Amino acid sequence: MKLLFDQNLSPRLVQLLAGVYPGSAHVMDIGLSAADDRAIWAFARERGFAIVSKDGDFRQLSFLAGPPPKVIWVRLGNCTTDDIVTALRQRADDLRDFASAPEAAFLVVA
């Protein structure tokens, strides 16, 4: 499963999670750091990424447009990048199951 990390998350997540989620990217790395949500959505859909964000806007888009792409909504509040790494590693099996469920639009990681 390839993850596309939104601007509100650290670009370091790509490297820190490369062993678990190879092929992942951050919007900054692909020139989308200033792009609107729809442009990020289109990029993720066309290239097979799931969007990871702390922003509820992508959750709303998932209700409106449906998958793909899938959305992983990080709901950890005020936390460190290491906390997010730990959560995404611990939930790796859940994320794989989520990726393989065609009807699933979004997953909350809390």
C-alpha positions in Angstrom: 0.0 0.0 0.0 1.4 3.3 -1.1 0.6 6.3 1.2 0.5 9.9 0.2 1.1 12.1 3.2 -0.7 15.4 3.3 1.0 18.8 4.0 -0.1 18.7 7.7 2.2 15.6 8.3 5.9 15.5 8.4 7.8 14.7 5.2 10.0 12.4 7.3 7.2 9.9 7.5 8.1 8.7 4.0 11.5 7.6 5.0 10.5 6.4 8.5 7.8 4.1 7.1 9.5 3.0 3.9 10.0 -0.5 5.1 6.3 -0.9 5.9 4.8 1.2 3.1 7.2 1.2 0.2 6.6 3.6 -2.6 4.9 6.2 -0.4 5.4 10.0 -0.9 4.7 13.3 0.7 2.9 16.1 -1.2 6.0 18.3 -0.8 8.1 15.7 -2.6 5.9 15.7 -5.7 5.2 19.4 -6.0 1.8 19.4 -4.5 2.5 21.2 -1.2 0.5 24.2 -2.2 -2.2 22.3 -4.2 -5.8 22.2 -3.2 -7.4 19.0 -1.9 -9.0 18.1 -5.2 -5.6 18.2 -7.0 -4.1 15.9 -4.3 -7.2 13.7 -4.6 -6.8 13.4 -8.3 -3.1 12.7 -8.1 -3.7 9.9 -5.5 -6.5 8.4 -7.5 -4.5 8.3 -10.7 -1.4 6.8 -9.2 -2.8 4.3 -6.7 -2.0 6.1 -3.4 -4.1 6.2 -0.2 -4.1 9.7 1.3 -3.0 10.1 4.9 -4.0 13.3 6.6 -5.0 14.9 9.9 -7.4 17.1 8.0 -11.1 16.2 8.0 -11.5 17.6 4.5 -10.3 14.4 2.9 -12.7 12.4 5.0 -15.5 14.6 3.6 -14.2 14.1 0.0 -14.3 10.4 0.6 -18.0 10.6 1.5 -18.7 12.7 -1.6 -16.6 11.0 -4.2 -16.0 7.6 -2.8 -12.9 5.6 -3.4 -10.4 5.6 -4.9 -8.4 7.0 -3.4 -8.9 5.7 0.1 -8.3 8.1 3.0 -6.6 7.4 6.3 -7.6 10.0 8.8 -5.0 10.4 11.6 -6.9 11.4 14.8 -4.1 11.4 17.3 -4.5 15.1 18.4 -1.4 16.9 19.3 1.3 14.2 18.8 4.8 13.7 17.5 5.9 12.3 14.2 7.1 9.3 16.2 3.6 8.8 17.5 2.2 8.7 14.0 5.0 6.2 12.9 4.1 4.0 15.8 0.4 4.1 15.1 0.8 3.4 11.4 3.2 0.5 12.1 0.9 -1.0 14.6 -2.1 -0.7 12.3 -0.3 -2.1 9.2 -2.5 -5.2 9.0 -5.6 -3.0 9.4 -4.4 -0.8 6.6 -3.8 -3.8 4.3 -7.3 -5.1 5.0 -8.7 -1.6 4.4 -6.8 -1.4 1.1 -8.3 -4.7 -0.1 -11.9 -3.8 0.8 -13.3 -2.1 -2.4 -16.2 -0.5 -0.6 -14.2 1.0 2.3 -13.6 4.8 1.8 -11.8 5.9 4.9 -10.1 4.6 8.0 -9.5 6.4 11.3 -6.2 5.9 13.0 -6.5 7.0 16.6 
